[in-house]
Amino acid sequence: MSTAELATSYAALILADDGVEITADKLNTLIQAAKVPDVEPIWSQLFAKALEGKDVKDMLTNVGGGGAPAVVAAAPAAAAPAGGDAAAPAAEKKKEE
């Protein structure tokens, strides 16, 4: 990550922690107050649009929440071949008779 991206990210986290709406102007104000050199205003605009209407604190606390359903969904798929294998020997027995 570049210095500009980090500065903008930290500014967004500061605003979110204070419960202040994240806007490009507020991000620029914080970056300028921190005296971070060479941060183009486009970064503030991008971050403000990306975080518009989102609860940053909620996003940070639920970072790992998406992994569990994938494991549960994979379990039935793994069980399906076992059921298919059980049916195959029954079909073979019918052919032998």
C-alpha positions in Angstrom: 0.0 0.0 0.0 1.2 3.5 -0.8 1.5 6.2 1.8 -1.5 8.0 0.3 -3.7 4.8 0.6 -2.6 4.3 4.2 -3.1 7.9 5.2 -6.6 7.8 3.7 -7.4 4.5 5.4 -6.3 5.7 8.8 -8.3 8.9 8.3 -11.4 6.9 7.5 -10.9 4.7 10.6 -10.5 7.8 12.8 -13.7 9.3 11.5 -15.5 6.0 11.9 -14.2 5.6 15.4 -15.6 9.1 16.3 -18.9 8.3 14.7 -18.5 11.0 12.1 -19.8 10.6 8.5 -16.9 9.8 6.2 -16.7 12.3 3.4 -13.9 13.3 1.0 -13.6 16.8 2.6 -13.3 15.4 6.1 -10.7 12.8 4.9 -8.7 15.6 3.2 -8.9 17.7 6.4 -7.5 14.9 8.5 -4.7 14.1 6.0 -3.7 17.7 5.8 -3.7 18.0 9.6 -1.4 15.0 9.8 0.9 16.7 7.3 1.1 13.7 5.1 2.8 14.8 1.9 1.6 14.1 -1.7 -1.8 12.7 -1.1 -4.0 13.3 -4.2 -7.6 14.2 -3.5 -8.8 11.3 -5.6 -7.9 8.9 -2.8 -10.3 10.7 -0.4 -13.0 10.6 -3.0 -12.6 6.9 -3.7 -12.6 6.0 0.0 -15.6 8.2 0.7 -17.6 6.6 -2.1 -16.6 3.1 -1.2 -17.5 3.6 2.5 -20.7 5.6 1.8 -23.6 4.2 3.8 -21.5 1.5 5.4 -20.8 0.8 9.0 -17.0 0.6 9.2 -17.0 -0.7 12.7 -19.4 -3.5 11.8 -17.3 -4.4 8.8 -14.2 -4.7 11.0 -15.9 -6.8 13.6 -17.3 -9.2 11.1 -14.2 -9.9 9.0 -14.1 -13.6 9.5 -17.9 -14.2 9.5 -18.0 -15.4 5.9 -16.0 -18.6 6.2 -18.3 -20.9 8.2 -21.2 -21.2 5.6 -18.7 -22.4 3.0 -17.6 -25.3 5.2 -21.3 -26.2 5.9 -22.1 -26.1 2.2 -19.2 -28.3 1.3 -20.2 -31.0 3.7 -23.3 -32.2 1.8 -21.3 -32.2 -1.4 -18.8 -34.5 0.2 -21.6 -36.8 1.5 -23.1 -37.1 -2.0 -20.4 -39.4 -3.5 -20.6 -41.7 -0.5 -24.3 -42.2 -1.2 -23.6 -42.8 -4.9 -21.0 -45.5 -4.0 -23.5 -47.3 -1.8 -26.0 -47.5 -4.7 -23.4 -48.9 -7.1 -22.8 -52.2 -5.3 -26.5 -52.7 -5.1 -26.8 -52.3 -8.8 -23.9 -54.8 -9.3 -25.7 -57.4 -7.1 -28.8 -57.1 -9.3 -26.7 -57.7 -12.4 -25.1 -60.8 -10.9 -28.4 -62.5 -10.0 
